[in-house]
Amino acid sequence: MTFIIIKATPGLTTNETILNILKNCPQGLTVKELSKQLNRPISLIQTCLQLLVSCKKVRAKKVNTVNYYSLK
């Protein structure tokens, strides 16, 4: 059995991409909207947003039952 090691592609990380998208959306976006734009799983987006919120780069605002994320 042969293993192929996959190397990371150069470019922005998911966290950096989320920050760039949120710069253009001052009203904020939901996890689902970010997931669609980035073509990444919701679980990955949630993990990245938790990190960004804890680093105080992003804030979460709850409207009814939906969280909207925007830059601080």
C-alpha positions as a Markdown table, in Angstrom:
| # | Residue | x | y | z |
|---|---|---|---|---|
| 1 | Met | 0.0 | 0.0 | 0.0 |
| 2 | Thr | 1.4 | 3.4 | -1.0 |
| 3 | Phe | 0.7 | 6.6 | 1.0 |
| 4 | Ile | 0.6 | 10.0 | -0.6 |
| 5 | Ile | 1.4 | 12.9 | 1.6 |
| 6 | Ile | -0.7 | 15.9 | 0.8 |
| 7 | Lys | 0.9 | 19.3 | 1.3 |
| 8 | Ala | -1.0 | 22.4 | 2.3 |
| 9 | Thr | -1.8 | 24.8 | -0.4 |
| 10 | Pro | -0.5 | 28.4 | 0.0 |
| 11 | Gly | -3.0 | 31.1 | 0.7 |
| 12 | Leu | -5.1 | 32.5 | 3.5 |
| 13 | Thr | -6.2 | 30.4 | 6.4 |
| 14 | Thr | -9.9 | 29.9 | 7.1 |
| 15 | Asn | -9.7 | 32.3 | 10.0 |
| 16 | Glu | -8.2 | 35.0 | 7.8 |
| 17 | Thr | -10.8 | 34.4 | 5.1 |
| 18 | Ile | -13.6 | 34.7 | 7.6 |
| 19 | Leu | -12.2 | 38.1 | 8.8 |
| 20 | Asn | -12.0 | 39.3 | 5.2 |
| 21 | Ile | -15.6 | 38.3 | 4.5 |
| 22 | Leu | -16.8 | 40.0 | 7.7 |
| 23 | Lys | -15.1 | 43.2 | 6.8 |
| 24 | Asn | -17.5 | 43.5 | 3.9 |
| 25 | Cys | -20.6 | 42.6 | 6.0 |
| 26 | Pro | -20.9 | 45.1 | 8.9 |
| 27 | Gln | -24.4 | 43.7 | 9.7 |
| 28 | Gly | -22.9 | 40.3 | 10.4 |
| 29 | Leu | -23.3 | 36.8 | 9.0 |
| 30 | Thr | -24.6 | 33.5 | 10.3 |
| 31 | Val | -22.5 | 30.3 | 10.5 |
| 32 | Lys | -24.6 | 28.9 | 7.6 |
| 33 | Glu | -24.0 | 31.9 | 5.4 |
| 34 | Leu | -20.2 | 31.8 | 6.1 |
| 35 | Ser | -20.2 | 28.0 | 5.4 |
| 36 | Lys | -21.9 | 28.6 | 2.0 |
| 37 | Gln | -19.5 | 31.4 | 1.0 |
| 38 | Leu | -16.4 | 29.5 | 2.0 |
| 39 | Asn | -17.6 | 26.0 | 0.9 |
| 40 | Arg | -16.5 | 24.6 | 4.2 |
| 41 | Pro | -18.4 | 22.4 | 6.7 |
| 42 | Ile | -20.4 | 24.2 | 9.4 |
| 43 | Ser | -18.4 | 22.5 | 12.1 |
| 44 | Leu | -15.1 | 24.0 | 10.8 |
| 45 | Ile | -16.7 | 27.5 | 10.7 |
| 46 | Gln | -18.0 | 27.1 | 14.2 |
| 47 | Thr | -14.6 | 26.1 | 15.5 |
| 48 | Cys | -12.9 | 29.0 | 13.7 |
| 49 | Leu | -15.5 | 31.5 | 15.0 |
| 50 | Gln | -15.1 | 30.2 | 18.6 |
| 51 | Leu | -11.4 | 31.0 | 18.3 |
| 52 | Leu | -12.0 | 34.4 | 16.8 |
| 53 | Val | -14.5 | 35.3 | 19.5 |
| 54 | Ser | -12.2 | 34.2 | 22.3 |
| 55 | Cys | -9.4 | 36.3 | 20.7 |
| 56 | Lys | -11.9 | 39.3 | 20.6 |
| 57 | Lys | -11.5 | 39.8 | 16.9 |
| 58 | Val | -15.2 | 38.9 | 16.2 |
| 59 | Arg | -18.3 | 39.4 | 18.3 |
| 60 | Ala | -21.5 | 37.3 | 18.3 |
| 61 | Lys | -24.9 | 38.9 | 18.5 |
| 62 | Lys | -27.9 | 36.7 | 19.1 |
| 63 | Val | -31.1 | 37.7 | 17.3 |
| 64 | Asn | -34.0 | 35.4 | 18.3 |
| 65 | Thr | -32.3 | 32.0 | 18.0 |
| 66 | Val | -29.7 | 32.9 | 15.4 |
| 67 | Asn | -26.1 | 34.1 | 16.1 |
| 68 | Tyr | -24.7 | 36.8 | 13.8 |
| 69 | Tyr | -21.0 | 37.3 | 13.7 |
| 70 | Ser | -19.3 | 40.6 | 12.9 |
| 71 | Leu | -16.0 | 42.3 | 13.4 |
| 72 | Lys | -15.4 | 44.1 | 16.7 |
